[in-house]
Protein backbone atom coordinates (compact mmCIF):
# COMPACT_ATOMS: atom_id res chain seq x y z
CA UNK A 1 0.00 0.00 0.00
CA UNK A 2 1.33 3.37 -1.00
CA UNK A 3 -0.07 5.10 2.11
CA UNK A 4 1.62 2.61 4.44
CA UNK A 5 4.99 2.98 2.73
CA UNK A 6 4.84 6.77 2.91
CA UNK A 7 3.89 6.62 6.57
CA UNK A 8 6.73 4.20 7.32
CA UNK A 9 9.20 6.53 5.59
CA UNK A 10 7.97 9.48 7.64
CA UNK A 11 8.32 7.45 10.82
CA UNK A 12 11.91 6.58 9.93
CA UNK A 13 12.75 10.20 9.14
CA UNK A 14 11.38 11.55 12.39
CA UNK A 15 12.59 8.69 14.58
CA UNK A 16 16.18 8.51 13.30
CA UNK A 17 16.85 12.15 12.58
CA UNK A 18 18.23 15.01 14.50
CA UNK A 19 16.56 18.42 14.55
CA UNK A 20 14.05 19.41 11.89
CA UNK A 21 12.66 22.70 10.71
CA UNK A 22 8.97 22.90 9.84
CA UNK A 23 7.53 26.27 8.81
CA UNK A 24 10.59 28.02 10.30
CA UNK A 25 10.09 26.21 13.63
CA UNK A 26 12.90 23.90 14.72
CA UNK A 27 11.94 20.61 16.34
CA UNK A 28 14.23 19.01 18.88
CA UNK A 29 15.09 15.31 18.77
CA UNK A 30 12.56 14.78 21.57
CA UNK A 31 9.84 16.57 19.57
CA UNK A 32 10.73 14.54 16.48
CA UNK A 33 10.37 11.31 18.44
CA UNK A 34 6.96 12.38 19.74
CA UNK A 35 5.83 12.93 16.16
CA UNK A 36 7.26 9.53 15.19
CA UNK A 37 5.35 7.80 17.99
CA UNK A 38 2.14 9.53 16.89
CA UNK A 39 2.74 8.35 13.32
CA UNK A 40 3.39 4.81 14.60
CA UNK A 41 0.07 4.91 16.42
CA UNK A 42 -1.65 6.10 13.23
CA UNK A 43 -0.06 3.25 11.29
CA UNK A 44 -1.18 0.70 13.89
CA UNK A 45 -4.74 2.02 13.78
CA UNK A 46 -4.78 1.89 10.00
CA UNK A 47 -3.50 -1.70 9.99
CA UNK A 48 -6.09 -2.64 12.62
CA UNK A 49 -8.92 -1.16 10.53
CA UNK A 50 -7.68 -2.93 7.40
CA UNK A 51 -7.50 -6.24 9.28
CA UNK A 52 -11.07 -5.78 10.56
CA UNK A 53 -12.29 -5.16 7.00
CA UNK A 54 -10.82 -8.49 5.91
CA UNK A 55 -12.71 -10.39 8.61
C-alpha positions in Angstrom: 0.0 0.0 0.0 1.3 3.4 -1.0 -0.1 5.1 2.1 1.6 2.6 4.4 5.0 3.0 2.7 4.8 6.8 2.9 3.9 6.6 6.6 6.7 4.2 7.3 9.2 6.5 5.6 8.0 9.5 7.6 8.3 7.5 10.8 11.9 6.6 9.9 12.8 10.2 9.1 11.4 11.6 12.4 12.6 8.7 14.6 16.2 8.5 13.3 16.9 12.1 12.6 18.2 15.0 14.5 16.6 18.4 14.6 14.0 19.4 11.9 12.7 22.7 10.7 9.0 22.9 9.8 7.5 26.3 8.8 10.6 28.0 10.3 10.1 26.2 13.6 12.9 23.9 14.7 11.9 20.6 16.3 14.2 19.0 18.9 15.1 15.3 18.8 12.6 14.8 21.6 9.8 16.6 19.6 10.7 14.5 16.5 10.4 11.3 18.4 7.0 12.4 19.7 5.8 12.9 16.2 7.3 9.5 15.2 5.3 7.8 18.0 2.1 9.5 16.9 2.7 8.3 13.3 3.4 4.8 14.6 0.1 4.9 16.4 -1.7 6.1 13.2 -0.1 3.2 11.3 -1.2 0.7 13.9 -4.7 2.0 13.8 -4.8 1.9 10.0 -3.5 -1.7 10.0 -6.1 -2.6 12.6 -8.9 -1.2 10.5 -7.7 -2.9 7.4 -7.5 -6.2 9.3 -11.1 -5.8 10.6 -12.3 -5.2 7.0 -10.8 -8.5 5.9 -12.7 -10.4 8.6 
